Amino acid sequence: MFDEPIKILLVDDNLADARLIKEMIAEQGSCHFTIEYAERISAAVKSAVKNRFDVVLLDLHLPDSQGLDTFLKLHDKAPWLPIVVLTGLSDETMAARAVKEGAQDYLVKGQVDGNMVIRAMRFAIERQRQAAVRGAGAARSEKPEGRAPRLIAASAGSKEVEEFIETVAKTSNTSVLVNGETGTGKGLVANAIHFRSGRGAGPFIELNCSAIPDTLLESEMFGYEKGAFTDAKQGKKGLFELADGGTVFLDEIGDMDIRIQPKLLKFLENRNFRKVGGTCDINVDIRVIAATNKDLNLLIKEKRFREDLYYRLNVMVITIPPLRERKDDIIPLAEYFIGSYCGSSGEAAKKLSPECRELFLDYVWPGNIRELKNVIERATILSKGEEIGPEHLPHDLRTNGKPSPLRSALTAEAPPADMTLEEVEKAHIKNVLKMAGGNKTIAARTLGISRITLRKKMKDYGIAEESTLRRQSSMSKPT
């Protein structure tokens, strides 16, 4: 993994832990290294400033320094050194804060193997070198994150999410919980974290917990051995094993059966699992990203979600605001989707009319980005010209979910009882045409009939064409 021998500064007052880390690295056989030890932060700072190290493995709890201060004391004196924090399970939140302050990654003691330690050091060194190159003004080297999906972040809420993604992507092992309404882009965020992290070259596997029956979810996650159940004529690898070296995205984690949750918790704590029908544990190196549109605290009260699993997932939490709270994102997102659909069909990019822009900004978007994407796809297909207008949008969007004035008027006041059915229909068609400004396409859509049927009824009832309607409307206005 490393072309040249690397020099490691290991800062840990627990000599047993220090020896274990050295043994784990040596067992891999793919890394030539030398290690210098320090038991106190004061000694570590002196050594880091005096000597040339490639990476630091730093325990946060030392005799002369505790917690985040331990990292800051070393980072402030030797900001050029990439630091991987070592921490216990109970201090994971503190370690995550250290990453936000500039640490390249963190490892939880008792949950790592030699491969994970080497991976963390490798990418810590690479990131630090790339940061130095960018600081010198050189072009950024190609990275796996180039495959990451594009994020549109024009609003303050989206920019905050983008910043959090950058922070989380620096870590390679910590679990992440993504909260947000349906259609806000939780899967997109999970993709971005994966491809911008040190795992970007590894597999990214998505599993929707609500789309798979509870009886099959465990075997999908962990796999099964031959003969584990009636139809198990041969063994199968689970998604966790297939994702080794990468990321598993558990969407709709709130729908996971509570009987399976202890097995997920065990994996998150020990980084190993046992196949259905298996007799031995399997170790894999993956990051788990979970997402939900439900209130997990409420599910805990209802005994449908384990509290200990919630706290295990709740270390790094990203909350995505709904689209209605990100008004500045709506038009950029719409234009991005227009460009995407037009580009795939070989058409020139269409433009949103000013009326469409107003409607988009006024609409509440209950389906969030997914709804916006579908609306744009529909409008792009319906629009034959260079511009997308209100007539190409769904009725609910044009009226912002409110009933049309005509429907409201008819509901409020029924037609006279002595009118025939034909007279009511004729009056109704004339009113709709008048409201549509003589546009038969909009009128036909409002009436729920085809344009051909509307033209036939206009002819049968002797209703004037749109030019006559406009002229009559303008003549009726006071001067």
C-alpha positions as CSV (number, residue, x, y, z in Angstrom):
1,M,0.0,0.0,0.0
2,F,3.0,2.3,0.7
3,D,5.8,2.5,-1.9
4,E,8.2,3.8,0.7
5,P,8.7,3.0,4.4
6,I,6.6,5.3,6.6
7,K,7.5,6.8,9.9
8,I,4.8,6.6,12.5
9,L,4.5,8.6,15.7
10,L,2.3,6.5,18.1
11,V,1.1,8.5,21.1
12,D,-0.5,6.2,23.7
13,D,0.3,5.8,27.4
14,N,-1.2,2.2,27.3
15,L,1.8,0.1,26.3
16,A,-0.4,-3.0,25.7
17,D,-2.5,-1.0,23.2
18,A,0.6,0.3,21.5
19,R,2.1,-3.1,21.1
20,L,-1.2,-4.5,19.7
21,I,-1.3,-1.7,17.1
22,K,2.3,-2.4,16.0
23,E,1.5,-6.1,15.7
24,M,-1.6,-5.5,13.7
25,I,0.3,-3.4,11.2
26,A,3.1,-5.9,11.0
27,E,0.8,-8.8,10.3
28,Q,-0.4,-7.2,7.1
29,G,3.0,-7.5,5.5
30,S,2.2,-4.7,3.0
31,C,3.6,-1.8,4.9
32,H,7.3,-1.1,5.7
33,F,7.3,1.2,8.8
34,T,9.1,2.4,11.8
35,I,7.4,3.5,15.0
36,E,8.4,6.0,17.6
37,Y,6.4,6.1,20.9
38,A,5.3,8.9,23.1
39,E,3.3,8.5,26.3
40,R,2.5,12.2,26.9
41,I,1.3,15.0,24.7
42,S,4.3,17.2,25.8
43,A,6.7,14.6,24.5
44,A,4.7,14.0,21.4
45,V,4.8,17.8,20.5
46,K,8.5,18.0,21.0
47,S,9.1,14.9,18.9
48,A,6.7,16.0,16.1
49,V,8.4,19.4,15.8
50,K,11.9,18.0,15.9
51,N,11.6,14.9,13.7
52,R,10.0,14.1,10.3
53,F,7.0,11.8,10.6
54,D,4.5,10.7,7.9
55,V,1.5,10.1,10.2
56,V,0.5,10.3,13.9
57,L,-1.7,7.8,15.7
58,L,-3.0,9.8,18.7
59,D,-4.8,8.6,21.8
60,L,-7.0,11.4,23.1
61,H,-6.6,10.4,26.8
62,L,-3.1,10.9,28.1
63,P,-1.7,11.6,31.6
64,D,-1.1,15.3,30.8
65,S,-4.0,16.0,28.4
66,Q,-7.6,14.9,27.9
67,G,-10.1,14.8,25.1
68,L,-10.2,17.3,22.2
69,D,-7.4,19.4,23.8
70,T,-5.0,16.5,23.2
71,F,-5.6,16.7,19.5
72,L,-5.6,20.6,19.4
73,K,-2.2,20.8,21.2
74,L,-0.5,18.6,18.7
75,H,-2.3,19.9,15.6
76,D,-1.6,23.6,16.5
77,K,2.2,22.9,16.9
78,A,2.5,20.6,13.8
79,P,-0.4,21.4,11.4
80,W,1.5,19.7,8.5
81,L,1.2,16.3,10.2
82,P,-1.7,14.0,9.3
83,I,-3.3,12.8,12.5
84,V,-5.4,9.7,13.0
85,V,-7.2,9.7,16.4
86,L,-7.4,6.6,18.6
87,T,-10.4,6.5,20.9
88,G,-12.7,4.2,22.9
89,L,-16.3,3.5,22.0
90,S,-17.6,5.9,24.6
91,D,-15.5,8.8,23.1
92,E,-16.6,8.4,19.5
93,T,-18.4,11.7,19.5
94,M,-15.3,13.5,20.8
95,A,-13.3,11.8,18.1
96,A,-15.8,13.0,15.5
97,R,-15.3,16.6,16.8
98,A,-11.5,16.1,16.4
99,V,-12.1,15.3,12.7
100,K,-14.1,18.4,12.3
101,E,-11.2,20.4,13.8
102,G,-8.7,18.8,11.3
103,A,-8.0,15.2,12.2
104,Q,-7.9,13.0,9.1
105,D,-9.7,10.0,10.6
106,Y,-10.3,8.2,13.8
107,L,-10.2,4.5,14.9
108,V,-12.2,2.9,17.8
109,K,-10.0,0.7,19.9
110,G,-11.1,-2.9,20.0
111,Q,-13.0,-2.5,16.7
112,V,-10.1,-2.3,14.2
113,D,-7.7,-4.7,12.5
114,G,-4.4,-4.1,10.7
115,N,-6.1,-3.5,7.4
116,M,-8.3,-0.8,8.8
117,V,-5.3,0.9,10.5
118,I,-3.2,0.8,7.3
119,R,-6.2,2.2,5.3
120,A,-6.7,5.0,7.8
121,M,-3.0,6.0,7.7
122,R,-2.8,5.7,3.9
123,F,-5.6,8.1,3.2
124,A,-4.6,10.4,6.0
125,I,-1.2,10.8,4.3
126,E,-2.8,11.1,0.8
127,R,-5.3,13.8,2.0
128,Q,-2.5,15.8,3.7
129,R,-0.3,15.7,0.6
130,Q,-3.2,16.7,-1.7
131,A,-4.0,19.6,0.6
132,A,-0.4,20.8,0.4
133,V,-0.5,20.5,-3.4
134,R,-3.7,22.6,-3.6
135,G,-2.2,25.1,-1.2
136,A,0.7,25.5,-3.6
137,G,-1.7,26.3,-6.4
138,A,-1.3,23.0,-8.4
139,A,-4.2,21.2,-10.0
140,R,-6.0,18.7,-7.8
141,S,-5.2,15.1,-8.6
142,E,-7.9,12.7,-9.7
143,K,-9.6,10.9,-6.9
144,P,-12.4,8.4,-6.6
145,E,-14.7,11.2,-5.4
146,G,-14.8,12.4,-9.0
147,R,-17.5,9.8,-9.4
148,A,-19.5,11.3,-6.6
149,P,-23.0,12.6,-7.6
150,R,-23.3,16.3,-8.0
151,L,-25.0,18.2,-5.2
152,I,-26.8,21.4,-5.7
153,A,-26.2,23.6,-2.7
154,A,-27.4,27.2,-3.2
155,S,-29.4,27.6,0.0
156,A,-27.9,28.0,3.5
157,G,-29.4,24.7,4.6
158,S,-27.9,22.8,1.7
159,K,-24.5,24.4,2.2
160,E,-24.5,23.3,5.8
161,V,-25.2,19.7,4.6
162,E,-22.4,20.0,2.1
163,E,-19.9,21.1,4.8
164,F,-21.0,18.2,7.0
165,I,-20.5,15.7,4.2
166,E,-16.9,17.0,3.8
167,T,-16.3,16.5,7.5
168,V,-17.8,13.0,7.6
169,A,-16.1,11.9,4.4
170,K,-12.7,12.4,6.2
171,T,-13.5,9.5,8.4
172,S,-13.6,6.0,7.0
173,N,-15.2,3.9,9.7
174,T,-17.7,6.0,11.7
175,S,-21.4,5.2,11.2
176,V,-23.6,8.0,9.9
177,L,-27.4,8.6,10.3
178,V,-29.1,10.7,7.7
179,N,-32.5,12.2,8.6
180,G,-34.9,13.8,6.2
181,E,-38.4,13.6,4.6
182,T,-39.1,11.3,1.7
183,G,-37.5,12.6,-1.5
184,T,-35.0,15.0,0.1
185,G,-32.0,13.2,-1.3
186,K,-30.8,11.0,1.5
187,G,-29.4,8.4,-0.9
188,L,-27.5,11.2,-2.7
189,V,-25.9,12.3,0.5
190,A,-24.8,8.7,1.3
191,N,-23.3,8.4,-2.2
192,A,-21.4,11.6,-1.7
193,I,-20.0,10.5,1.7
194,H,-18.8,7.2,0.2
195,F,-17.2,8.6,-3.0
196,R,-15.4,11.4,-1.2
197,S,-14.1,9.2,1.6
198,G,-11.1,6.8,1.5
199,R,-13.6,4.1,0.6
200,G,-14.5,5.7,-2.7
201,A,-12.8,3.0,-4.8
202,G,-14.7,0.3,-2.9
203,P,-18.2,-1.0,-3.4
204,F,-21.3,1.0,-2.5
205,I,-24.3,-1.2,-1.7
206,E,-27.8,0.1,-0.9
207,L,-30.4,-1.9,1.0
208,N,-33.9,-0.6,1.5
209,C,-35.1,-2.1,4.8
210,S,-38.8,-1.4,4.0
211,A,-38.6,-3.2,0.6
212,I,-37.5,-6.6,1.8
213,P,-39.7,-8.9,4.0
214,D,-38.5,-9.2,7.6
215,T,-37.9,-12.9,7.1
216,L,-35.4,-12.3,4.3
217,L,-33.7,-9.1,5.6
218,E,-31.2,-10.9,7.8
219,S,-30.1,-13.3,5.1
220,E,-29.8,-10.4,2.6
221,M,-27.5,-8.5,5.1
222,F,-25.4,-11.3,6.4
223,G,-25.9,-14.2,3.9
224,Y,-26.5,-17.8,4.8
225,E,-24.9,-21.2,4.8
226,K,-25.9,-24.3,2.7
227,G,-28.8,-26.1,4.5
228,A,-29.6,-23.1,6.8
229,F,-33.3,-23.5,5.7
230,T,-35.3,-25.6,3.3
231,D,-34.5,-23.9,0.1
232,A,-30.8,-23.1,0.9
233,K,-29.3,-25.6,-1.5
234,Q,-26.1,-23.6,-1.5
235,G,-24.5,-20.9,0.6
236,K,-24.8,-17.2,-0.3
237,K,-22.7,-14.2,0.6
238,G,-24.6,-11.3,2.2
239,L,-24.4,-7.7,1.2
240,F,-22.2,-6.9,4.2
241,E,-19.6,-9.4,3.0
242,L,-19.9,-8.2,-0.6
243,A,-19.3,-4.6,0.5
244,D,-16.0,-5.4,2.2
245,G,-13.7,-2.3,1.8
246,G,-16.7,-0.1,0.9
247,T,-20.0,1.2,2.3
248,V,-23.4,-0.2,3.0
249,F,-26.3,2.2,2.9
250,L,-29.3,1.0,5.0
251,D,-32.2,3.1,3.8
252,E,-35.4,3.4,5.9
253,I,-33.7,2.0,8.9
254,G,-36.8,2.8,11.0
255,D,-38.6,0.0,9.2
256,M,-36.1,-2.7,10.3
257,D,-37.7,-5.4,12.3
258,I,-36.7,-5.0,16.0
259,R,-35.7,-8.7,16.1
260,I,-32.9,-8.1,13.6
261,Q,-31.7,-4.8,15.2
262,P,-29.5,-6.6,17.9
263,K,-27.6,-8.3,15.1
264,L,-26.9,-5.0,13.4
265,L,-25.9,-3.5,16.7
266,K,-23.5,-6.4,17.3
267,F,-21.9,-5.8,14.0
268,L,-21.5,-2.1,14.5
269,E,-19.8,-2.7,17.9
270,N,-17.5,-5.7,16.8
271,R,-17.3,-5.3,13.0
272,N,-18.1,-9.0,12.6
273,F,-21.2,-11.1,11.9
274,R,-22.4,-14.7,11.6
275,K,-24.2,-16.0,8.5
276,V,-27.7,-17.5,9.0
277,G,-26.9,-21.1,9.8
278,G,-23.2,-20.3,10.3
279,T,-20.9,-21.4,13.1
280,C,-18.1,-18.8,12.9
281,D,-17.8,-15.1,12.8
282,I,-16.8,-13.2,9.7
283,N,-14.8,-9.9,9.9
284,V,-15.4,-7.2,7.3
285,D,-14.2,-3.6,6.9
286,I,-17.2,-1.5,5.9
287,R,-18.8,1.7,6.9
288,V,-22.6,1.7,7.6
289,I,-24.7,4.7,6.6
290,A,-28.3,4.6,7.7
291,A,-31.2,6.8,6.7
292,T,-34.8,7.4,7.9
293,N,-37.7,9.7,7.3
294,K,-39.2,8.7,10.7
295,D,-38.8,10.0,14.2
296,L,-36.6,7.3,15.8
297,N,-37.1,8.7,19.3
298,L,-40.9,8.1,18.9
299,L,-40.2,4.6,17.6
300,I,-38.1,4.0,20.7
301,K,-41.0,5.0,22.9
302,E,-43.2,2.7,21.0
303,K,-40.7,-0.2,21.5
304,R,-40.2,-0.5,17.7
305,F,-36.6,0.7,17.7
306,R,-33.7,-0.2,20.1
307,E,-32.4,2.7,22.1
308,D,-28.8,1.3,22.1
309,L,-28.8,0.9,18.3
310,Y,-30.0,4.5,18.0
311,Y,-27.2,5.8,20.1
312,R,-24.7,3.7,18.1
313,L,-25.9,5.3,14.9
314,N,-26.3,8.7,16.3
315,V,-22.6,9.6,16.4
316,M,-22.6,11.6,13.1
317,V,-26.0,12.9,12.1
318,I,-26.9,14.8,9.0
319,T,-30.4,16.3,8.8
320,I,-31.5,17.3,5.3
321,P,-34.1,20.2,5.2
322,P,-37.2,19.7,3.1
323,L,-37.3,21.5,-0.3
324,R,-39.9,24.0,1.0
325,E,-37.2,25.3,3.4
326,R,-34.6,25.6,0.7
327,K,-36.2,28.0,-1.7
328,D,-32.8,29.0,-3.2
329,D,-32.2,25.4,-4.4
330,I,-35.5,25.1,-6.3
331,I,-34.6,26.9,-9.6
332,P,-31.0,25.6,-9.7
333,L,-32.3,22.0,-9.2
334,A,-35.0,22.5,-11.8
335,E,-32.5,23.8,-14.4
336,Y,-30.1,21.0,-13.6
337,F,-32.8,18.4,-14.2
338,I,-33.8,20.2,-17.4
339,G,-30.3,20.1,-18.7
340,S,-30.0,16.4,-17.7
341,Y,-33.2,15.3,-19.5
342,C,-32.6,17.5,-22.6
343,G,-29.0,16.3,-22.8
344,S,-30.0,12.6,-22.7
345,S,-32.5,13.1,-25.5
346,G,-30.1,15.2,-27.6
347,E,-32.2,18.3,-27.4
348,A,-31.1,21.9,-26.7
349,A,-31.7,22.9,-23.0
350,K,-35.1,24.4,-22.5
351,K,-35.8,27.4,-20.3
352,L,-38.3,27.9,-17.5
353,S,-40.7,30.7,-18.2
354,P,-41.0,33.5,-15.6
355,E,-44.5,32.2,-14.7
356,C,-43.1,28.7,-14.1
357,R,-40.4,30.1,-11.8
358,E,-43.0,31.9,-9.7
359,L,-45.1,28.8,-9.5
360,F,-42.1,26.7,-8.5
361,L,-41.1,29.1,-5.7
362,D,-44.7,29.3,-4.4
363,Y,-45.3,25.6,-4.3
364,V,-44.8,23.6,-1.1
365,W,-43.3,20.5,-2.8
366,P,-44.6,17.8,-0.5
367,G,-42.6,15.2,-2.5
368,N,-39.4,17.3,-2.3
369,I,-36.6,16.8,-4.8
370,R,-38.1,13.6,-6.2
371,E,-41.4,15.4,-7.0
372,L,-39.5,18.3,-8.7
373,K,-37.5,15.8,-10.8
374,N,-40.7,14.1,-11.9
375,V,-42.4,17.4,-12.7
376,I,-39.4,18.5,-14.8
377,E,-39.3,15.1,-16.7
378,R,-43.0,15.5,-17.6
379,A,-42.7,19.1,-18.5
380,T,-39.7,18.5,-20.7
381,I,-41.6,15.8,-22.7
382,L,-44.8,17.9,-23.1
383,S,-43.0,21.1,-24.1
384,K,-42.3,21.1,-27.9
385,G,-40.7,24.5,-28.0
386,E,-37.7,26.1,-26.3
387,E,-39.6,27.2,-23.1
388,I,-41.5,25.3,-20.4
389,G,-44.6,27.2,-19.5
390,P,-47.4,26.7,-16.8
391,E,-49.5,24.7,-19.3
392,H,-46.8,21.9,-19.1
393,L,-47.1,21.6,-15.3
394,P,-49.5,19.4,-13.3
395,H,-52.7,21.0,-12.1
396,D,-51.8,20.8,-8.4
397,L,-48.6,22.8,-9.1
398,R,-50.4,25.4,-11.1
399,T,-53.0,25.9,-8.4
400,N,-50.6,25.2,-5.5
401,G,-52.8,22.4,-4.3
402,K,-55.9,24.7,-4.2
403,P,-59.1,24.1,-6.1
404,S,-59.6,26.2,-9.2
405,P,-61.7,29.4,-8.9
406,L,-64.2,27.9,-11.3
407,R,-64.6,24.8,-9.2
408,S,-64.9,27.0,-6.1
409,A,-67.6,29.1,-7.7
410,L,-69.6,26.1,-8.8
411,T,-69.3,24.6,-5.3
412,A,-70.4,27.8,-3.7
413,E,-73.3,28.5,-6.1
414,A,-75.2,25.8,-8.0
415,P,-76.7,26.7,-11.5
416,P,-80.4,27.7,-11.7
417,A,-82.7,24.7,-11.5
418,D,-84.5,25.6,-14.7
419,M,-81.3,25.3,-16.9
420,T,-81.1,22.2,-19.1
421,L,-78.0,20.0,-19.0
422,E,-76.8,21.3,-22.3
423,E,-77.2,24.9,-21.1
424,V,-75.2,24.1,-18.0
425,E,-72.4,22.4,-20.0
426,K,-72.3,25.3,-22.5
427,A,-72.0,27.9,-19.8
428,H,-69.4,25.9,-18.0
429,I,-67.3,25.5,-21.2
430,K,-67.5,29.3,-21.9
431,N,-66.5,30.1,-18.3
432,V,-63.5,27.8,-18.5
433,L,-62.4,29.2,-21.8
434,K,-62.7,32.7,-20.5
435,M,-60.6,31.8,-17.5
436,A,-58.0,30.2,-19.8
437,G,-57.8,33.3,-21.9
438,G,-59.1,31.4,-24.9
439,N,-56.3,28.8,-24.6
440,K,-58.1,25.6,-25.7
441,T,-55.2,23.3,-24.5
442,I,-55.5,24.6,-20.9
443,A,-59.3,24.7,-21.0
444,A,-59.5,21.1,-22.3
445,R,-57.1,19.9,-19.5
446,T,-59.2,21.7,-16.9
447,L,-62.4,20.2,-18.3
448,G,-60.9,16.7,-18.4
449,I,-61.5,16.2,-22.1
450,S,-59.3,16.2,-25.2
451,R,-58.7,19.3,-27.3
452,I,-60.6,17.6,-30.3
453,T,-63.6,17.0,-28.0
454,L,-63.5,20.6,-26.8
455,R,-63.5,22.0,-30.4
456,K,-66.4,19.7,-31.3
457,K,-68.4,20.9,-28.3
458,M,-67.6,24.6,-29.1
459,K,-68.9,24.0,-32.6
460,D,-72.0,22.2,-31.4
461,Y,-72.8,24.9,-28.9
462,G,-71.8,27.8,-31.2
463,I,-69.2,29.1,-28.8
464,A,-66.9,31.7,-30.4
465,E,-63.2,31.0,-31.1
466,E,-60.6,32.4,-28.7
467,S,-59.9,35.6,-30.7
468,T,-63.6,36.5,-30.4
469,L,-63.6,35.6,-26.7
470,R,-60.6,37.9,-26.0
471,R,-62.3,40.7,-28.0
472,Q,-65.5,40.3,-26.0
473,S,-63.6,40.1,-22.8
474,S,-61.7,43.4,-23.5
475,M,-64.9,45.1,-24.7
476,S,-66.6,44.2,-21.4
477,K,-63.9,45.9,-19.3
478,P,-64.6,49.5,-18.1
479,T,-62.6,52.2,-19.8
